Amino acid sequence: MKTKSLVVAMVLVLAILFAVGPAWAAPALQADNPNPPDQVVKLIFIHHSTGGNWLADPAENELGGDLGRALMDNHYFVSATNYGWGPDSIGDRTDIPDWMEWFRGEESATYLQAIYTESDQNLGDFGSWPRLSDPGGENEIILFKSCFPNSELGGNPHDPPGDYPDYTVAGAKYVYNQLLEYFATRPDRLFIVITAPPVSDSANAENARAFNNWLVYDWLAENDYPYNNVAVFDYYNILTGPNNHHRYVNGQIEHTYQEGMNTNYYPSYDGDDHPSQAGNRKATEEFIPLLNIFYHRWQAGSAQLPPVEVPPAAPGEEEEQEQPGDTTTTTGTVGSIADFETRGTTGWEAYRDESTPSEIACAPQSGTTYAGSGALQIDFNIPSGTWGTCELPFDSAQNWSTGTGISFYIHADQVGTLYDVLLFSGTNEEWATYLYYTETPSGSSNDWVRVDVSWGEFLRADWETDAGTPFTNPERVFAIAFGVDGLDEGSNTGTLWIDDLQLLGVPEEQEQPGAEEQAGEEEGGGLPCLGGLLLPILFVCLAWSVRRK
């Protein structure tokens, strides 16, 4: 009878525990925090020319990504290395095999002490960026990046780590595995790998893709790395396509790319593999929230988890059948803005710089369409130093907060045409202008290509207050426009067609918890507290049984 009483008591307790569901088993993971640190944090970036361009103010560098300003706005005091920097001019050597010298070599203690105490910008010829006042102390965050030639790794995509450093997939994996031995000794520092940007040559592009995916998803896991002071930002992936991302969206970190897009989508205007301003601005927008998340995880002692893996899309594998030329790998859309058959068929107005001979005309037409009977056609000839836009104003402010951005299909008479998308928001008395700069993507001269733009990718216009800040007010949109600017040398001339302009929707699997679930979490975890009370009851029952014996 004693045994039977014990069993009955245990069964009753366990039944209650399982009835309240799995929430009692473990506390909920703390949500990631994409907001800036509360205090100024010192950061240093080890880089060469691509990093210099990315940091630079666009007013001083036509490739400038304004990363320095964005870091300042997020409470980071930023210093950098450059060519010729440091003891033994170690700054000259930033290829993947060179990281062994920086972090594991005989003189690494000297080099790293110089890194931790550096407080200058070391601009080189790449342009300045604004900074906060130096708060004192040493650099706590170390960003380090190799340049684009390091995307030409030899070997095969899935080669395992080798046993010496070289310019192969195996050699590169060897290097990063070795670095972890040093990083594990410095939990007081946060080390962030910035992957090397892509090249235009496709010869070793599959190797570059596979190696960088390994860094993002497998590197720390394969080594059972136990600390939270190492993270990876996939700069490479962001620069391989307009819909390829490494970002924080819908409450989680997302890593997504289009199958086969493994080369440089954003080459600079002179044709080399330094990323263009559009590519660098995109990287800035996606990096800053991730940096903040990495920082808060490090401070909280949380593991640096890999992002949610969005499987690369391949022809015929999309959830919904897509038209040829559609490059998206992201979510579906809801909420039509203009389909040019029943919505958006009127109201489009062309504007230009009337002090110049610029020309632009736009109107819905029925000759070239993606779907249905209409699409917007924009014809333009915009000389250097001037501009033109095709705008759809609304009678009253539109609330687009149900979407996460906008989506549209584009067709062009030539690939690589520079254009921008504009949103006008704010108040009835004062509108604010936000722009997304890009270019017509590969395949758009032969077919229609879908473009997805999240709200955060729209940045405040350079000529307005708070220039460069991301768009955060989809509740009040007064107009949307497509614009073209003149080239640095010569006119920007061509034709664009736009169709199925819509709001981006939130997929079901990424919906936020309902109000009841959130309330339970905010009030101290709800059911987990009940589990914490019930578990001791089980031990009391056991003790009672033992005493009865």
N, C-alpha and C positions, 0 to 999 in steps of 0.2 A: 504493500500500500504506500510505503514511503516513496518508492521509486515511481509509482504511478502518479503520486501527487506532484513530484518534481517534473515529470514529463508533461503533465497537464499545464502546470504553471509556465514552463518554457514554451509550450505550443501557443498558449494564449498571448504571451508577450511577443513572440515572433510573428504571430498572426497580425497583431496590432502594428508592428513595425512594417511588415510588408504591405499592409493595407494603406499606409500613408505614402506608398510609392518609393521610388529610388532616391528622392530628394534627401532622405535622412542619411544615406550611405556616405556622402562626402559633401563638403561645402561647395557652393557654386564658385566657378572660376571668376576672379575679379575682371570686370570689363576692361578692355584696353582703353588707354587715355591718349587721344591724339592732340591734346592741348599743350601749350608751351610749359616748360618748367616754371615754378613760382619765382625762382631766383635766377640770376645770370650764371650760366655755365660756360666754362672755357672749353673750346674745341679747336683742334688743329686738323688740317686737311693736307695729306701728303699727295702731291699731284705733279703733273707736267702741263702741257698746253691745253689739253681738253678740260682739265679741272680749272685752269685759269680762266678759260672762256666761260665755263659754267658759273663760276663765282661772280664774274664781272657784271658791272652795271651796263645794260644795253646802250646807254648813251655814250659809252666809251669804247664799246666793242660790238660790232655788228653780229657777232655770234653769242653775245652775252646772255646768260640764262638767269641773271639777277638772283642767283642762289645766295650770295653774300647778304643782300638786303633782306631776303626772306629769313635767313638764319638770325640776323639781328632782330627782326620783328618778333621772332620766337624766343628771344632772351638768350641767344648764344653769342659769346664773344669769340670771334673767329680769327685764327691765325693760319698760316700756310707755309709750306716749303715750296721750292721751285728748282729749276736747273741751277746747279752750282751751290746749293744750300748745304750748310752743316759741316761737321768734321769730315775730312777726307772727301769733301764734295759729294757726300752720300746722296744728296738730292738729285744728282745726275742719273741715279740708278733706281728705277721704279718698275722694271719688268718683273714678271712673276718670279723667276728664279732669284731675283735680287732681294726679295723679301727675306730670304734666309740670312743674308748679310745684315739686314736691318734688325731682325728679331732673334736670330739664333747664332750669329757669327761671333768671332773672337772680340770684336770691338763693339758689339751691339749695346753693351751697357753705356758706352760713351754716346752712341747715336741716340739711344732712347732717352737719356737724360737731357740731351739737347732738344728732343721732340717735346718732352714734358714741360720744359721751361721756356720754349719759344713763344714770343708774344708779338712778333712783327708780321706784316702781311706778305712780304716778299713777292711783290706783284709781278715782277718780270715785265714783259711787254703786253700783258693781257688785259690791263684795265683794272681800276680800283673798284672797291665796294665799300659801302658805309659800315661803320662798326659802333658798338657801344663803348662806354668807358671800361678800361681794364679793371675787373673786380679784384685782381691779385690772385696769387696762388698758381698752381700748375694746371696744365690742360688735362681735363678728365676724359674727354672723348677724342678718340683718334680715328679719323677716316683715312683710308688708304686705297689707292686706285692705280692700276696699270693702264697704259694707253692702248689705243685700238690695234696696234700690231700684235698684241697678245691675244687677239681673237683668231689668229691664224695658227692654231695649235695643230701639230701633226698627230699621227696615230689614228685611232678609231674612236667613235663616239663613246662607247661604253667600256673602254679599257680601265682595269682596276688601277689603284695607286701603284706607282713604281717605287724604286728605291734610290732615286737621285733626282735632283731638280733639272728640268730642261723644258723646251718649248713643245711639249706634247701633252695630250690629255693625262697620261699617266704621270708625267713629271710635274704638271701643275697640281694634281691631286696630292702628290707627295709633299710639295711645298706647303700647302694649306694644312695638311695633317700635322706637319712638323710645327707650324706656328702655334697650334693649340697648346703645345707643351709650355710655351712662354705665356700665352694668354691666361692659362690656368694659375700662374703664379702671381697675376696682377688683377684680382677681383675688384680692386679700387679703380680700375680704368675700364672704359667701355670701348671695345674695338669694333669698328664697322667696316666690313669689306664692301667696297663699291666695285661691282664687276666691270671688266674692261669693255668699252664701247665696241660696237660691231664694225666690220669693214664691208665694203661693197662687193668685194670678190667672194664668190660663193664656193670656192674650192674647198675650204675647211669650215664652212658655215655650220654644218651639222655637228662638227666637233665642238665649236663654240657654244652652240645651243645646249648640247648634252652636258658639257662641263659646267656651265652656269646653272643649269637645272640641278646638277649634283650639289653645287654650293648652296643653293636655296633650300633644297629638300633633304639632302642626304648627309652632307658633310658633318654636321654636329651629331646627328643620330648615329651614324656609323662609328663614330669615335666615343659614343656614350659620354659626350662632354657634359659635365655636371653643373657648370656655372651659367650665369645669366649675363655675362659680360661680353658676349660675341654675337653679332648679328650681320645679316647680309642684305644689301639693297641691290636689286637687279637693274642697274643702269643700262646694261646691254639690252635687256628685253624691251624696255620702254622705247628704245631707239630703233627697234626693228619693225614697227608698224603703228599706225594711229590707234588701233584697237588692241594693242599689246600693252599690258599694264602690270605694274607692281605697286599697289596702292591700298589705302584703307577706304572701304566703301561698304555701306549697309551694315556697319557694326563689326566688320571683320577685315583681316588682311587678305587681299585677293591677288593671285598671280595668274595671268591669263595671256595666251598668245595664239595667233593663227598658225596652223601647221604650214610649214614650208617658208614662213617669213622669218629668215634667219640672218639677213644682211641689213646694211645701214639704210634705213628709210629716210633719214634726215641728214644727208650730206650737206656740207656748207656750200655757199653759193659759188665758190670757185672750183667746186667739183671734187675736193678731196674728202677724206673720211672724218675730219673734225665735225662733230654734230652742229647742225644749224641752230639759229636762235630758237626756232619753233621746237626743235627737239630738246634743247636745253631748258626751255621754259616748261615744257611738259614734264621733264624730269624733276625740276624744282617743285612743281605743284604736287607731284606724287611722293617725293622724298620727305618733305617737311613733316607731314602727319606721321609717317613711319618713324622718322628720327625721334619725334616726341614719344611715340609708343615704346620704342627701344629704350629710351632714357628712363621712362617711368617703370618699365619692367625691371630694368637693371636696379633702380633704386628700391623697388619693392621686393627684389629677390625672386621675381617670377621668371620662369624659363623662357628663353627666346624661341618660341614655337615657330615652326615653318608656316607659311601662309596656306590658306585654303587653296588646294590645287584645282584649277579649272581645266579639265582635259582639253588639249588642243583640238580645234575643230579640223576635220578632214572632209573632203567632198562626200556628201551622202550620209554623214554621221550626225548632222545637226538634229536637234529635237524636232524642229519644224522645218519643212522643206523650204530652202531659200533659193532665190534666183541666182543664176550664174553671175559671178563677179562679186557676190556678197562676202565681205571679209570679216564680218563680226563674229566674235565668240562670246559675246556678253548676253545680257538679258533681253527679253522681249519688250515690246512697247505697248503703252496704253495712252489714250487721249490724243486724238488727232488735232494738230494745230492747223495744218493746211494739206489737203490731199489734191487740191487744184481741180477737183471735179465738183464737190459740194461745199468745201470749206477752202477759204483762201483764194477764191477765184477773182476777187477784186480787192482793191485797196493798196496794192503794191506800188511804191513810189520810188523813182530813181533820183538820187541826189549826187552832186559832184562839186568839185572845187571850181566855182564859176570864174575865178580869176585866171584860170589856165585853160588850155585846149582839151582838157579831159573829156571823154565821151563814155556814157553808160546808158543803157536802156534795158528795161526788164518788164516782163508781163507773162502771165500764164499762156501756154500755147498747147496745141494738140498734136504736133508733128513728132516730137521725141519725148517719150514717156517711159517711166519704169513700170507702172501699173495703172490701169484705168485709161482715161481719155485726156488727161492734162498733166502738165508739169511746168514749173517756172523756168523761163529762159532768160539768162543775163548775158548781154553782149557788152563788151567794154574795150576801151583803148585808153589806158591811164598812163600818162607820161611820168617820168621820174619826179619825185617830190610832191606828188599830188594824190588824189583819192577819189573814189566813187562808191556809193552804197545803193542797195536795193532794199527798201524798208517796208515792213508791214506794221503800221501803228494800230493800236486798239482804242476803241471809244472809251474804255475804262480799264483800270488795272486788272490783269488776269492773275488768278491764283493757280500757279503750277506746282504747288508744294506736294501734290500727290506723286509727282515724278521725281526721278533722281538726276535728270538731265534732259537733253534732247537727242533725237535720232533723225537722220534723213538719208536719202539716197542721192548720190551725185554722179553726174556724167559730164565729161569735159572734152573739148576738142584736142587737149594735149595734157599729158602727165606732168606734174611738177609745177602747175600754175599756182602761184601764191594767192591765197584768199583768206578772209576771216569771217567769223560769225559773231554778231553783236547782239547783246541783250541790253535793254534800257529799263532800269528799275529805279525805285526810290519813292518819291512823293509826287503828288500832282504838280507841285510848284517847282520841284527840282529833280531832274532825272540824273541817274548815274549810269555811266557807260562801261560795260564789261565786254571783253573781246577774247576770242579763241583763235589764235593764229595757226594756220596749217597750210597744206598744199594738196592739190588733187593727187590722190593716191595711185599706186600702180594698178593698172587694169581699167582705170576710169575712162581712158580714151576709147576703149573697145566695148565696155559694158558699164552697167551701173554698179556702184560700190556703196555699201552702207557705211555711214560714219556715226559713231556714238560719242557724245560729249557730255561728261558729268558736270554738274553745277560748279564744282570746285576747279574745273579746268578753265572757266571764264575768269579773266583777271581784269581788275579796274584799269581803265585807260591811263596811259602814261601822262596825259595832259590834265588829269583830274586829281583832286585830293585823294590821299591814300592809294596812290598808284601801285599796281601790282598785287593788291589784296584780292583774295578769291571771292567769287560771288556767293552770297549766302541769303538772298532775299527773293526766292522764287514765288513768294506770296503776292508780290506786286510787280508784275512785268507789264510795261506800257508799250513795248515794241520789240520786234526781232528783225534783224537785217543780215544780209550777206554783203560783204565789202571787198574791195580790191584796192591795193595801193600800187603806186608806181615802183619800178625796180630801182635799185641803186644806180644802175646804168641802163638807161633805155626804158621803153614803155612796156607795161604789163597789158598784153592784148590777147583776147580770146573769147570763148563762149563757155558758160557753165549752164547745166540744167539741174534743177533741184526737184525732188519729188518725195511724197509721203513724209512730210515734216511732222514729227510726233514727239510726245513726251516719253522718256524712258521709264519703264515700270519697275517695280520691286518684285523679284521672283518669290514664289511661295516659300521655298526652302530658306529664304533669307529674311522673312518677315520678323518684325520685332515682337517680343512677348506682349501679350495682352495686358490690360490694366491690372487685372487681378494677380497675374504672375509677377508683374513689376512691384505691386504693392507688397507682396509676400517677401520679395528680396529686400526692399527698402526698409522693412520693419524688422530686420535682423535675421532674415532667412526663413521665416515662417516655419514650415514643417521640419527643417533640419533641427530646430530647437526642440521640437517634440521628440525627435529621435534621440537627441542628447539626454532628454529626461527619461526616456523609456529604457535606454541601454543599462543605466544603473539598476533598474528594477530587476533585470535579468540576473545581475550579480547578487542582488539581495535574495532572490529566490534560491540561487545556488547556495548562498551562505546559510539560509534558513534550513535547507535540506541537510546540509552537513551537520549543523547543530542538532537537528532532530535525531541524527544517527548516534 
